[in-house]
Amino acid sequence: MLPWRRLLRPLAVLTLTAAALVAPTGTAQAASAPSSGWNNWSCKPSAAHPRPVVLVHGTFGNSWDNWLGLAPYLVHRGYCVYSLDYGQLPGVPFFNGLGPIDKSAEQLDVFVDRVLAATGASKTDIIGHSQGGMMPRYYLKFLGGAEKVNALVGLAPDNHGTTLLGFTKLLPYFPGAEDLISSATPGLADQIAGSAFLQKLNEGGDTVPGVKYTVIATKYDEVVTPYRSGFLEGPNVRNVVLQDLCFLDLSEHVAIGLTDRIAWHEAVNALDPANAERTTCASVFD
């Protein structure tokens, strides 16, 4: 999400809720985004980077604004890169990631199949921001995605939900608020800590065999709270705090996905661990 849009979040929530209540029902479709060097459907993975990378945006984001920095960063390094729109609400343009998360995972399933068919690769890697780092876990766990994905890298993912700095704990004191959020913007309701969706997602363990997981979190996260709720447990998991890589890094929830080259450097290390280079404050210049 672009930084200026953070100022509009409260208004956006109210507008989206109203729009969802009056909009006709329909089926959201995965779509390609305008791009600058990515979503190139003729791209063929190289021997150095044999797997295409699928970028999964966060809540209120879309397939291009969330990736104006990271997508070109990866393309410049020789990756075939693709991004999708998901979780659209009928009648609500531009702001995505608001539909039921299990349905969003089905859109990811279709998109990954399209990427694999176009590139000829047998597996892909996924990098997701916020909800986009958590939602693919449903695809991996329940939709057969583990057979098609080598690695999942989450930038500030809300793997175990969020309290939004305690705000969600106040919802029971406002009669009808929870029902309104659930019916109007189910993708938001699914991300509240303790939701039925998250209980299903995390029941029986956070991970599935065969997939490598990396979580890159920031201690300044104001959306995923507490920030360590994004961490995963299980084999083939690496949890990283951005400030342990560079104590000078002040990125919060939005910046870690949109502008933080230190986080991106560590994400590339996760995609290609055999050629990983230590991530430091100097990685901003890479």
Secondary structure, 3 states (H helix, E strand, C coil): CCHHHHCCHHHHHHHHHHHHHHCCCCCCCCCCCCCCCCCCCCCCCCCCCCCCEEEECCCCCCCCHHHCCHHHHHHHCCCCEEEECCCCCCCCCCCCCCCCHHHHHHHHHHHHHHHHHHHCCCCEEEEEECHHHHHHHHHHHHCCHHHCEEEEEEECCCCCCECCCCHHHHHHHCCCHHHHHHHHCHHHHCCECCCHHHHHHHCCCCCCCCCEEEEEECCCCCCCCCHHHHCCCCCCEEEEEHHHHCCCCCCCCCHHHHCCHHHHHHHHHHHCHHHCCCCCHHHHHC
